[in-house]
Amino acid sequence: MEQFLAFGIVGLSTAAIYAIIGSGLVLTYTTTGVFNFAHGAAGMVSAFVYWQLHIGWGVPAPLAIAAVLLVFAPLFGLVFARALAPTQGLGDAEKLVMTIALLSGLILLAQWVWDPNTARTLPKFFAEQRPMHFGVVTITWHQALTMVVAIAVAVGLRILLYRTRTGAEMRATVDDRALVGLTGADPRRANRVAWILGSELAAIGGILVAPTVALDAPQLSLLIVSAYTAAIFGRLRSLPMTFLGAIVVGCLESYLTGYLPQNEYLPGLRLAAPALLLFIALLLFPHGRLRGRDRRLSPVPLPTVSGSAAFAALVVALGVVLATVLGEADLITYGQIFAFGVIGLSFVPLAGYAGQISLCQLSIAGIGAVIYAQYGADGQWWALLLAMAVAGAVGAVIALPALRLSGVYLALATVAFSVVLDRWVFTLPSVHIFGLEINFFEQGSVSLVGPRLFGLNLDSTAQVTVFAAVCLASAGFAIAMLRRSRFGRRLIAMRDSEAAYATLGGDLLMAKVLVFALSAAIAGLGGALYGMQLRAVTSDHFNLVSGLPIFLIVVIAGLGAVGSGFFTGVAYAGPLLVIPVLWPSLLNLSQVLPSLGGIAFAGGMLGQGAIATMREEWLPMFRDRVVMPVVLVVSVLLWVLRLADVITGWHLFFGLVLAVVGARVWIARQRVPAEPELPVEWWGIRRPWRTQDEEVLSRATAAAS
């Protein structure tokens, strides 16, 4: 009994921290309508700032706490309020971009400022005081302080929301923002107050939890998963239920620590327990408030067969060029373009066509890598198909809860799934699933080799690079044809309105299972290609934090554009790796670039996506019957000169850039200003009827009705 009470006290003190952080998350969401994935990162940065003031610079603890809570946290909240304002009116995936960009960016920024290789700790509050004893129960002063602060936060929020004018404005803003403005209140002020208070609560939670864990940026930021679970208990609107959820999570973690049997399969379960509980809570609790769809959805372009084939050929050509002009070390690095391109492409049918948000694609890619590593150890080609099949089966399983989840809730479910894989599944020694024995990352890493195809043993990095380019080109062409198919149109209809899709006879279960399975299979293929390129991978290559920049780049490129996969690969494994090589001092800046791009996108600077802008600007050059052949001839000539060692790789690179840019400038000078767009009623009369006009008219008619 004494041990049970001791673990209960530890659980309650942990629960108090989760309650503080979770209440800030609920407060900002209910007031602003924005679910802040970067909420935990705000607490993490606050903890690091407190360490810097108190330990790094020797500022007394009371003054350091006052500086963080009275200066840094309010300023941080105002930055959040300013940065997240443009997300109103965007689609589900686009709404998440800003907060995910802030989460990823703040983690990288903290690692930039505070070297992660240097160990940092914070002392517990009143550590020199003797613990308090109540019978068989012992409570440290730090635990007592944590619980007292949680109670004070609960009482203070109750008074603020129900006894003050500001609280009334905040609660009214949730119901009808426009009506609040007509009454003379200021909804923007209510939002600013909510963001400031949310940042304050995140900072308090970060400072209180930091002495009990290592000061590690990803670890502290992902403690928010436990706060997510508490917030879901409160259905993102009830503070009392959020506190109750925090108690459940805190006590569950504590009792699992004390009573979980010593077993090689169970150590990771304690770390994954909050994520599992979050997943279960999402399935059990009703979430009707988030089931509506934003009507301002981005259009999904309709690719042509010839254009898709030409683009696929261009991807393969680039793979051949890289394989023939780069050395072994450079190919291992830059050949990742095609593997990351395949992983990025997996978002297109799922999020771009069907509107289903997933943040666990890189984790699913890890499953594909593990399966291929185990069953393709000698290059068996069928192991690649098996990896795709197993990853697709995992995706189909994820699709089942997606039937009752959407938007933020679906994103949270995929985050929970990714964390479960990171903290538990990938640490298991071996498991048997449907007759398959899977060893995961038992030895810390798994080794992968290229497949044997058509009598060829693709064992060199150059051959693997070309094979990955062919896989990306083939998958991209297949996804383009999917967009043109009847099933592709059904997926887009489901994205527009699930209710209307089901009313007209669509099978939501089958559509979601198929698209999740297809997306996961593509991700599994990308994971296997990624492992082949690196020769050996660890679970850290496929964790949640590593996958966030990929999601950001895909959204920046345009979720519905087939070329966003290739764009992601080039952006993630191109400039982000070239910049540190040319300018080593800019390593940290290059890692933050995807987050900066996500912030720029959510701020409206990139419109409908980078692919749409590039297509509009560059397509005339590719269609020109004179300029494009000249560019091809110059490119081939430069390539041949490089193969003959007449020029260097940099000469080839800059020569290609000059050829393409010169052609683009020439076309721009020759272009005639476009004629104004004709009204719909003149289509087919004053200009020829186009194949895509029928779909455009159907979508416009459906939106108007």
C-alpha positions in Angstrom: 0.0 0.0 0.0 2.9 2.4 0.8 4.3 1.8 -2.7 0.9 2.4 -4.3 0.5 5.7 -2.5 4.1 6.8 -3.4 3.5 6.2 -7.1 0.1 7.9 -6.8 1.8 11.1 -5.4 4.3 11.0 -8.3 1.5 10.5 -10.7 -0.5 13.4 -9.3 2.5 15.8 -9.5 3.1 14.8 -13.1 -0.7 15.2 -13.8 -0.5 18.7 -12.4 2.0 19.6 -15.1 -0.1 18.0 -17.8 -3.1 19.8 -16.5 -1.4 23.2 -16.6 -0.1 22.7 -20.2 -3.4 21.1 -21.4 -5.5 23.9 -20.0 -3.4 26.4 -22.0 -4.0 24.3 -25.1 -7.7 24.2 -24.5 -7.9 27.9 -23.8 -6.2 28.9 -27.0 -8.2 26.5 -29.1 -11.6 27.4 -27.7 -10.9 31.1 -28.1 -9.1 31.3 -31.4 -10.2 28.0 -33.2 -6.5 27.2 -33.9 -5.1 23.9 -32.5 -1.5 24.8 -31.6 0.8 21.9 -32.2 3.7 24.2 -31.1 2.2 24.6 -27.6 4.7 22.1 -26.1 7.6 23.8 -28.0 6.7 27.1 -26.4 7.1 25.5 -23.0 10.3 23.9 -24.1 11.8 27.2 -25.2 10.7 28.8 -22.0 12.5 26.1 -20.0 15.7 26.6 -21.9 15.4 30.4 -21.4 15.0 29.8 -17.7 18.0 27.5 -17.7 20.0 30.2 -19.5 19.1 32.9 -17.1 19.4 30.9 -13.9 22.1 28.4 -14.6 23.9 29.9 -17.5 24.1 33.5 -16.3 23.6 33.0 -12.6 20.4 35.1 -12.3 18.5 34.2 -9.0 15.6 31.8 -9.6 12.8 34.3 -8.6 14.1 36.9 -11.0 14.7 34.3 -13.8 11.1 33.0 -13.4 9.7 36.6 -13.4 11.6 37.4 -16.6 10.3 34.3 -18.3 6.7 34.6 -17.2 6.3 38.4 -17.3 8.4 39.2 -20.3 9.4 36.3 -22.5 6.1 34.3 -22.4 3.8 37.3 -23.1 6.0 38.3 -26.1 5.9 34.7 -27.3 2.2 34.7 -27.1 1.9 37.9 -29.1 4.2 36.4 -31.7 1.9 33.3 -31.9 -1.2 35.6 -32.1 0.4 37.5 -35.0 1.8 34.5 -36.8 -1.3 32.3 -36.6 -3.9 35.0 -37.6 -3.6 34.2 -41.4 -4.6 30.6 -40.9 -8.3 31.5 -40.6 -10.2 30.4 -43.7 -7.6 27.8 -44.9 -8.2 24.1 -45.4 -7.6 21.5 -42.7 -4.1 20.6 -43.8 -3.1 24.2 -44.4 -4.4 25.3 -41.0 -1.9 22.9 -39.4 1.0 24.1 -41.4 1.8 27.2 -39.4 1.7 25.4 -36.0 3.6 22.4 -37.3 6.2 24.8 -38.8 6.5 26.6 -35.5 6.9 23.2 -33.7 9.6 22.0 -36.0 11.3 25.4 -36.2 11.4 25.9 -32.5 13.0 22.5 -31.9 15.7 23.2 -34.5 16.2 26.7 -33.1 16.6 25.4 -29.6 19.2 22.9 -30.8 20.9 25.7 -32.7 21.2 28.0 -29.7 21.7 25.3 -27.0 24.0 22.5 -28.3 22.2 19.2 -27.8 25.5 17.4 -27.2 25.9 19.4 -24.0 24.1 17.9 -21.0 21.9 20.4 -19.1 19.9 20.0 -15.9 17.7 22.2 -13.8 17.5 21.7 -10.0 14.2 21.0 -8.4 12.6 23.8 -6.5 13.3 23.7 -2.8 15.5 20.7 -3.3 17.4 21.6 -0.1 14.3 21.3 2.0 13.4 18.1 3.7 10.4 16.2 2.2 7.1 16.4 4.0 5.8 13.2 5.6 2.1 12.4 6.0 2.0 8.9 7.5 3.4 6.6 4.9 3.2 9.2 2.2 6.3 11.4 1.4 5.9 14.5 -0.7 8.8 16.6 -1.9 8.5 20.4 -2.0 8.8 20.4 -5.8 5.8 18.0 -6.0 3.8 20.1 -3.6 4.6 23.3 -5.5 3.5 21.7 -8.7 0.1 20.6 -7.4 -0.4 24.0 -5.7 0.3 25.8 -9.0 -2.1 23.5 -10.8 -4.9 24.3 -8.3 -4.1 28.0 -8.6 -4.3 27.8 -12.4 -7.6 26.1 -12.2 -9.1 28.7 -9.8 -7.6 31.6 -11.7 -8.9 30.4 -15.1 -12.4 29.9 -13.5 -12.4 33.4 -12.1 -11.1 34.9 -15.4 -13.6 33.2 -17.6 -16.7 33.6 -15.5 -16.1 36.7 -13.3 -14.4 39.2 -15.7 -15.4 41.1 -18.9 -12.3 39.8 -20.7 -13.3 36.2 -19.9 -16.9 36.9 -21.2 -15.4 38.2 -24.4 -13.2 35.1 -24.8 -16.1 32.8 -24.2 -18.4 34.8 -26.6 -15.7 34.8 -29.3 -16.0 31.0 -29.4 -19.7 31.1 -30.2 -19.9 34.0 -32.8 -16.8 36.1 -33.5 -18.7 38.5 -35.8 -21.6 39.0 -33.3 -19.1 39.8 -30.5 -17.7 42.6 -32.7 -21.2 44.1 -33.1 -21.6 44.3 -29.3 -18.6 46.6 -29.0 -16.3 44.0 -27.7 -12.9 43.3 -29.4 -12.5 39.7 -30.5 -8.9 40.4 -31.5 -8.1 41.5 -28.0 -9.7 38.3 -26.6 -7.5 36.3 -29.0 -4.4 38.1 -27.9 -5.2 37.5 -24.2 -5.8 33.8 -25.0 -2.4 33.4 -26.8 -0.6 35.2 -24.0 -2.3 33.1 -21.3 -1.6 29.9 -23.3 2.1 30.8 -23.6 2.2 31.6 -19.9 0.7 28.2 -19.0 3.1 26.4 -21.4 6.0 28.2 -19.8 4.9 27.3 -16.3 4.5 23.7 -17.3 7.9 23.7 -19.1 9.7 25.2 -16.1 8.1 22.7 -13.6 8.7 19.6 -15.7 12.3 20.4 -16.8 13.9 19.5 -13.5 12.4 16.0 -13.7 13.7 15.2 -17.2 16.7 16.0 -19.4 16.7 19.4 -21.1 16.3 17.9 -24.6 14.4 19.9 -27.2 12.5 17.1 -28.9 11.7 15.3 -25.7 10.4 18.3 -23.9 8.3 19.3 -27.0 6.8 15.9 -27.3 5.7 15.8 -23.7 2.8 17.7 -25.1 1.4 14.4 -26.3 0.4 13.7 -22.7 -1.2 17.2 -22.6 -3.0 16.4 -25.9 -4.5 13.4 -24.2 -5.7 15.5 -21.2 -7.2 18.1 -23.6 -9.0 15.4 -25.6 -10.6 14.2 -22.3 -12.0 17.7 -22.1 -13.0 17.6 -25.8 -10.9 20.7 -26.3 -13.4 22.9 -24.5 -13.9 21.7 -20.9 -11.2 22.7 -18.4 -12.5 20.5 -15.5 -12.5 17.4 -17.8 -9.0 18.4 -19.0 -7.7 18.3 -15.4 -9.4 14.9 -15.0 -7.7 13.6 -18.1 -4.4 14.9 -16.8 -4.9 12.9 -13.6 -5.6 9.8 -15.6 -2.5 10.2 -17.8 -0.2 11.1 -15.0 -1.3 8.2 -12.8 -1.2 5.8 -15.7 2.5 6.7 -16.4 3.4 6.5 -12.8 1.8 3.1 -12.1 3.1 1.6 -15.3 6.6 2.6 -14.0 6.0 0.9 -10.7 4.0 -2.2 -11.7 4.8 -3.0 -15.3 6.3 -6.5 -15.5 9.9 -6.8 -16.4 9.6 -8.0 -20.0 11.6 -7.4 -23.1 8.4 -6.4 -24.9 7.1 -3.9 -22.3 9.7 -1.3 -21.5 8.6 1.0 -24.3 4.9 0.6 -23.4 5.3 3.1 -20.5 6.8 5.7 -22.8 4.1 5.1 -25.4 1.2 4.9 -22.9 0.1 8.6 -23.2 0.0 8.2 -27.0 -2.0 5.0 -26.8 -4.4 6.6 -24.4 -4.7 9.6 -26.7 -5.6 7.2 -29.6 -8.2 5.4 -27.5 -9.7 8.7 -26.3 -10.0 10.0 -29.8 -11.9 6.9 -30.7 -14.2 6.8 -27.7 -15.1 10.4 -27.2 -17.5 12.2 -29.6 -16.0 15.0 -31.6 -18.8 16.6 -33.5 -17.5 20.1 -33.4 -14.7 19.4 -35.9 -16.5 17.4 -38.4 -17.3 20.3 -40.7 -15.3 21.0 -43.8 -13.8 24.3 -44.8 -15.4 25.4 -48.1 -12.3 27.3 -49.3 -10.5 24.2 -50.6 -7.6 24.4 -53.0 -8.3 23.1 -56.5 -6.7 19.8 -57.5 -5.0 20.1 -60.9 -5.9 17.6 -63.7 -2.6 16.3 -65.2 -2.4 15.3 -68.8 -1.2 11.9 -69.9 1.5 13.4 -72.2 2.7 15.9 -69.5 2.8 13.2 -66.8 4.8 10.9 -69.1 7.2 13.7 -70.0 7.7 14.6 -66.3 8.3 10.9 -65.5 11.0 10.8 -68.2 12.6 13.9 -66.8 12.8 12.3 -63.3 14.5 9.2 -64.7 16.9 11.4 -66.8 17.9 13.3 -63.7 18.5 10.0 -61.9 20.8 8.8 -64.7 22.7 12.1 -64.7 23.3 12.1 -61.0 24.3 8.4 -61.1 26.9 9.1 -63.8 28.4 12.4 -62.7 28.5 12.1 -58.8 30.9 10.1 -56.8 29.9 7.4 -54.2 29.8 9.7 -51.2 27.8 12.4 -53.0 25.4 9.8 -54.4 24.6 8.5 -50.9 23.7 12.0 -49.9 22.0 13.5 -53.0 20.5 10.3 -54.3 18.1 10.6 -51.4 16.1 13.0 -53.6 14.2 10.1 -55.1 13.5 8.2 -51.9 12.2 11.3 -50.1 10.3 12.1 -53.3 8.4 8.8 -53.0 7.6 9.5 -49.3 6.5 13.0 -50.2 4.3 11.6 -53.0 2.4 9.4 -50.5 0.8 12.6 -49.2 -0.8 13.4 -52.6 -3.6 10.8 -52.9 -4.3 10.9 -49.1 -4.2 14.6 -48.2 -4.3 16.2 -51.7 -7.1 14.1 -53.2 -9.0 12.7 -50.2 -8.4 15.4 -47.7 -7.2 13.0 -45.0 -4.4 14.4 -42.9 -1.6 12.1 -41.8 1.6 13.0 -39.9 2.9 9.5 -39.6 4.0 8.8 -43.2 7.7 8.7 -42.4 7.0 6.3 -39.5 5.1 4.0 -42.0 8.1 4.4 -44.3 10.1 2.9 -41.4 7.9 -0.2 -41.5 8.6 -0.6 -45.2 12.4 -0.3 -44.6 12.3 -2.9 -41.8 10.3 -5.4 -43.8 12.5 -5.1 -46.9 15.7 -5.3 -44.7 14.5 -8.6 -43.2 13.1 -10.4 -46.3 15.3 -8.7 -48.9 18.6 -9.3 -47.3 19.9 -11.0 -50.4 18.2 -8.6 -52.8 15.0 -10.6 -53.3 12.8 -8.4 -55.5 9.6 -9.6 -54.1 10.6 -8.3 -50.6 9.9 -4.8 -52.0 6.4 -5.8 -52.9 6.0 -7.4 -49.4 7.2 -4.2 -47.8 4.6 -2.2 -49.7 1.9 -4.8 -48.8 2.7 -4.7 -45.1 2.8 -0.9 -45.1 -0.4 -0.8 -47.0 -2.1 -3.1 -44.4 -0.9 -0.8 -41.7 -2.4 2.1 -43.6 -5.7 0.3 -43.9 -5.8 -0.3 -40.2 -5.3 3.5 -39.6 -8.2 4.1 -42.0 -10.7 2.5 -39.6 -10.6 5.2 -36.9 -10.5 7.8 -39.7 -14.1 7.1 -40.4 -15.1 9.1 -37.3 -12.2 11.5 -37.2 -11.3 14.5 -39.4 -9.2 17.6 -39.4 -7.3 18.2 -36.2 -8.5 15.0 -34.5 -7.2 12.8 -37.4 -3.9 14.6 -37.3 -3.7 13.9 -33.6 -4.5 10.2 -34.1 -1.7 9.9 -36.7 0.7 11.7 -34.3 -0.2 9.3 -31.6 0.4 6.4 -34.0 3.8 7.7 -34.9 4.8 8.2 -31.3 3.7 4.6 -30.5 5.9 3.3 -33.3 8.8 5.5 -32.1 8.7 4.8 -28.4 7.5 1.2 -28.4 7.0 -0.8 -31.6 10.4 0.1 -33.1 12.1 -0.9 -29.9 10.6 -4.4 -29.8 13.0 -7.4 -30.3 10.8 -9.4 -32.6 7.1 -10.0 -33.2 4.9 -12.3 -35.3 2.2 -10.7 -37.3 0.0 -12.9 -39.7 2.8 -15.4 -39.9 5.5 -12.9 -40.6 8.4 -12.5 -38.1 9.5 -8.9 -37.9 12.6 -7.9 -36.0 12.4 -4.1 -36.3 15.6 -2.3 -35.1 16.7 -4.8 -32.5 20.4 -4.2 -33.0 20.0 -0.5 -33.3 20.1 -0.4 -37.1 19.1 -2.5 -40.1 21.1 -3.0 -43.3 19.5 -2.9 -46.7 20.8 -3.8 -50.2 19.5 -3.1 -53.7 17.2 -5.7 -55.3 18.0 -8.2 -58.0 15.8 -7.4 -61.1 15.8 -9.0 -64.6 19.1 -10.7 -63.9 20.8 -7.5 -62.7 22.1 -7.1 -59.1 21.5 -3.5 -58.2 24.2 -3.4 -55.5 26.0 -0.1 -56.3 24.8 3.3 -55.1 24.6 4.5 -58.7 22.3 1.6 -59.6 20.1 2.1 -56.6 19.8 5.8 -57.4 18.6 5.1 -60.9 16.2 2.5 -59.6 14.8 4.9 -57.1 14.3 7.5 -59.8 12.4 4.9 -61.9 10.2 4.1 -58.9 9.5 7.8 -58.3 8.7 8.3 -61.9 6.4 5.2 -62.1 4.6 6.1 -58.9 4.1 9.7 -59.9 2.7 8.6 -63.3 0.3 6.2 -61.5 -0.9 8.9 -59.1 -1.5 11.2 -62.1 -3.6 8.6 -63.8 -5.4 8.0 -60.5 -6.4 11.7 -60.6 -7.9 11.2 -64.0 -9.7 8.0 -63.1 -13.2 7.7 -61.7 -11.9 6.7 -58.3 -9.7 9.8 -58.2 -12.8 12.0 -58.8 -14.6 10.1 -56.1 -11.8 10.9 -53.6 -12.0 14.6 -54.5 -15.7 14.5 -54.0 -15.2 12.9 -50.6 -12.7 15.7 -49.7 -15.3 18.3 -50.7 -18.1 16.8 -48.6 -18.1 13.4 -46.9 -21.8 13.8 -46.1 -22.7 14.5 -49.7 -20.5 11.7 -50.9 -22.2 9.2 -48.6 -25.7 10.6 -49.5 -25.1 10.0 -53.2 -24.1 6.4 -52.6 -20.4 6.6 -52.0 -18.8 4.0 -49.7 -16.8 6.0 -47.2 -15.3 3.0 -45.5 -14.0 1.4 -48.8 -12.7 4.8 -50.2 -10.8 5.6 -47.0 -9.4 2.1 -46.6 -8.2 2.1 -50.2 -6.6 5.6 -50.1 -4.9 5.0 -46.8 -3.6 1.7 -47.9 -2.3 3.2 -51.2 -0.7 6.1 -49.5 1.0 3.8 -46.9 2.2 1.4 -49.6 3.9 4.3 -51.4 5.4 5.5 -48.1 6.7 1.9 -47.5 8.3 1.9 -50.9 10.0 5.2 -50.1 11.3 3.9 -46.8 12.8 0.8 -48.5 14.5 3.1 -51.1 15.7 5.4 -48.4 17.3 2.5 -46.6 18.9 1.2 -49.8 20.4 4.6 -50.4 22.0 4.8 -46.9 22.8 1.1 -46.7 21.8 1.1 -43.0 19.1 3.0 -41.1 18.0 3.4 -37.5 14.7 4.2 -35.9 15.7 7.8 -35.5 15.6 8.1 -39.3 11.8 7.6 -39.1 10.6 9.4 -36.0 7.9 12.0 -35.8 10.1 15.0 -35.6 12.0 14.0 -38.7 8.8 13.6 -40.7 7.4 17.1 -39.9 9.7 19.0 -42.5 8.6 16.5 -45.2 4.9 17.3 -44.5 5.7 21.0 -44.6 7.5 20.9 -47.9 4.7 18.9 -49.5 2.1 21.4 -48.4 4.3 24.3 -49.6 4.6 22.5 -53.0 0.8 21.9 -53.2 -0.9 18.8 -51.8 -2.9 18.1 -54.9 0.1 18.4 -57.4 1.7 15.1 -58.5 5.0 17.0 -58.8 5.0 17.8 -55.1 6.8 14.5 -54.4 9.7 15.3 -56.7 9.7 18.9 -55.4 9.9 17.5 -51.8 12.8 15.3 -52.6 14.7 18.0 -54.4 14.1 20.5 -51.6 14.8 18.2 -48.7 17.8 16.3 -50.1 19.0 19.1 -52.4 19.6 22.7 -51.1 19.2 21.6 -47.5 22.2 19.4 -47.9 24.1 21.5 -50.4 24.1 24.7 -48.2 26.0 23.1 -45.3 28.6 21.7 -47.8 29.2 25.1 -49.4 28.8 27.1 -46.2 29.2 24.9 -43.1 28.4 27.8 -40.8 24.8 27.9 -42.3 24.1 24.3 -41.3 21.5 25.3 -38.6 19.9 27.9 -40.9 19.4 25.3 -43.7 17.6 23.0 -41.2 15.2 25.7 -40.3 14.3 26.6 -43.9 11.3 24.1 -44.2 9.8 25.8 -41.1 10.3 29.2 -42.5 8.7 28.1 -45.8 5.7 26.7 -43.9 5.3 30.0 -42.0 5.5 31.9 -45.3 2.9 29.5 -46.9 0.5 29.9 -44.1 1.0 33.7 -44.2 -0.3 33.6 -47.8 3.0 34.3 -49.5 2.8 31.2 -51.7 -0.8 31.3 -52.8 -2.0 27.9 -54.0 1.4 26.3 -53.7 4.8 26.5 -55.3 4.0 23.8 -58.0 1.1 25.9 -59.4 3.2 29.0 -59.6 6.1 27.2 -61.2 3.8 25.5 -63.7 2.3 28.8 -64.8 5.8 30.4 -65.1 7.7 27.5 -66.7 5.2 25.6 -68.8 5.4 27.8 -71.9 9.2 27.0 -72.1 8.5 23.3 -72.1 5.9 23.6 -74.8 8.0 25.7 -77.1 9.0 23.6 -80.1 12.2 25.6 -80.7 13.5 26.6 -77.3 13.0 23.2 -75.5 14.9 21.1 -78.1 17.8 23.6 -77.8 17.8 23.3 -74.0 17.8 19.5 -74.3 20.7 19.5 -76.8 22.7 21.9 -74.6 22.0 19.7 -71.5 23.1 16.5 -73.3 26.2 18.2 -74.6 27.2 19.3 -71.1 26.5 15.9 -69.7 28.7 14.2 -72.4 31.5 16.8 -71.6 31.3 15.9 -68.0 31.5 12.2 -68.7 34.6 12.8 -70.7 36.1 14.8 -67.8 36.3 17.9 -70.0 34.3 19.9 -67.4 33.7 19.5 -63.7 30.5 18.8 -61.9 30.1 22.4 -61.0 30.5 23.5 -64.6 27.8 21.0 -65.5 25.5 22.4 -62.8 25.9 26.0 -63.6 25.7 25.3 -67.3 22.4 23.6 -66.9 21.1 26.5 -64.7 22.2 29.1 -67.3 20.6 27.2 -70.1 17.3 26.8 -68.3 17.2 30.4 -67.0 18.2 31.8 -70.4 15.4 29.9 -72.1 13.0 31.1 -69.5 14.0 34.7 -70.1 13.8 34.3 -73.8 10.2 32.8 -73.6 9.2 35.6 -71.2 10.2 38.2 -73.8 8.4 36.5 -76.6 5.1 35.9 -74.7 2.1 37.8 -75.8 -0.2 39.0 -73.0 -2.9 36.4 -72.3 -6.4 37.2 -73.3 -8.9 37.8 -70.5 -10.7 34.7 -69.3 -14.0 34.2 -71.1 -17.3 33.8 -69.1 -18.4 30.2 -68.6 -21.3 30.6 -71.1 -18.9 31.3 -74.0 -16.8 28.2 -73.4 -16.9 26.1 -76.6 -18.1 29.0 -78.7 -15.4 31.7 -78.6 -12.7 29.2 -77.6 -12.4 25.4 -78.0 -14.0 23.1 -75.5 -11.3 21.6 -73.1 -11.4 18.2 -71.5 -11.2 19.7 -68.0 -14.1 22.2 -68.5 -16.7 19.6 -67.7 -15.2 18.9 -64.3 -14.7 22.6 -63.6 -18.4 23.3 -64.3 -19.5 20.3 -62.2 -17.5 21.5 -59.2 -18.6 25.1 -59.6 -22.3 24.0 -59.8 -21.9 21.8 -56.8 -20.3 24.6 -54.8 -23.1 27.1 -55.7 -25.8 24.6 -54.7 
